[in-house]
Amino acid sequence: MNIELTNKQFRRLLDLVYIGNWVINSIRGGDRITDYDEVESKLFGECLKNRMEVLVDIADGRPVPSRAFVEGGIHEAIMDYEDSVFFEILAEELARRDIQMEGLSEGDAEEVNRRINEYISEFEKNGIDNIIVNM
């Protein structure tokens, strides 16, 4: 298979592959899905052929994302995504908890969404500063 990409498109593909592999493998510890590591390595190896050497290092004889790549802002994109997902899930869980505690129907999508949006607004203003956990 051959795919022709501009340098800019290839650079964006590297970002996507790195992020995808991070999502799949970062929490797996020693139980990584190596197929994804191999695809990442193959693509980063192409950097050596395309005057993008700064983006690749060699570790254990195989191409890997370089320190410059990893520290170049890609993790900020991952963290932004993780923050967004965290707050969306937390808002929905809290909204559903509130509805259940009040004996209302969780099937009322309009009410669930209204409460989710209230929590999202709160998180946008204050993050988690106003969350209190009673144990």
N, C-alpha and C positions, 0 to 999 in steps of 0.2 A: 504494500500500500504506500502510496506517495501522496503527500499533502503539501501544497505550496503555501507558505505563509510569508508575510513581510516580517522584518525584524521586530516591529512593534507587536504584531499578532503573535509571533513566537514568544516574545517576552510575556505577553498576557497569558498565553498557554502555560508557561512555566508557573505563573502565579496560581492559576487554576489547579494545576496538577499538585503543586505543593500544598495548597489549602485542602484539596480533596484527600491527599494522603495524611495530612495532619488530622483531619476529622476522623478518618477511618482508624488510624494507627496510634495516635498520641496517647490514648487511654489504655492501650492494650499491653503496655509493658513489654515483656519478652515474648508475648504471644502475637507478634505482628503478623499481618497478612502480607507476606513478602512479595506477592504478585504486584502489589501497588508500589512497594519500594523499587522493584525492578523497572516498572514503567517510569517512575520518577527518575531513576538513575539513567535510563536510556535517553530520556529527553534532556536532562541536564548535561549528559555527555555530548549532545549536539552543540552545546555552547562552545566547546573547544574548536569546532569546525566553523563557527560563525562569528568569530571575533567578539565573543561574549565571555572570555575566560574569567573575568572578575566574578561571574555568577556561579562558578563551579569549583569545587575542590575534589581531590581524590582521597578517599578514605578506604582502607582495606582493599585497595586496587580497583575501586569502582567510583564513578562520578556521583557526587552528592551536592546538594545546594551549599554554596559557600557561606561563610560567616557574613560577608557583605550582603548577600541575598537575604539571609535570615534576619539580619539586623536592619535591613533597608526599609522597613515599614510593613512588611507582610503580616507580622503578628499583630499590628495595630488593627488591620482589617479583620483578622480573626477575632480579636478581642471585642471589636465593635459588634460583630455578629453575635458572639456569645452573650454580651450584655443585652442585646436586643431580645434574643431568645429567652434569656433568664427572666427579664421583666415581663415579657408576654406570657410565659408559662405561670409565673408567680401571680400576675394579675388575674389570669383565668382561674387558677386554683383558689385564690382568695375570694373571688366573686362567687364561685360555686359553693365554697364553704359557707359564705354569708347567707346565700339563698337557702341552703340546706338547714342551717341553724335557725332560720326564720320560718321554716316549714313551708317555703314557697316551692313552686315547681321548677326544676332545672330545665324543663322542656320549654320554658318561656325564653326563647332566644333573644328577644328584644331586651328583656330585663337582664339577662346574663351579659349581653354586649354593653348595655348601659353601665353596669357595674365594672366590667373590665375596663371600659374607657375611663371611668373615674379613677381606678387604680393606676392606669397608665399615666393619666394626667398628674397624679400625685408623684409617681416615680420620676416623671420628667422634671418636675419642680424640685424634688427633694431627694431623689435616689432612694436609698434605704434608711435614711436618717430618722424617719418617723415610724419605722417598724419596731414593734415591741413583741417579744416572745415571752409568754408566761409558761413556766414549766412546773 
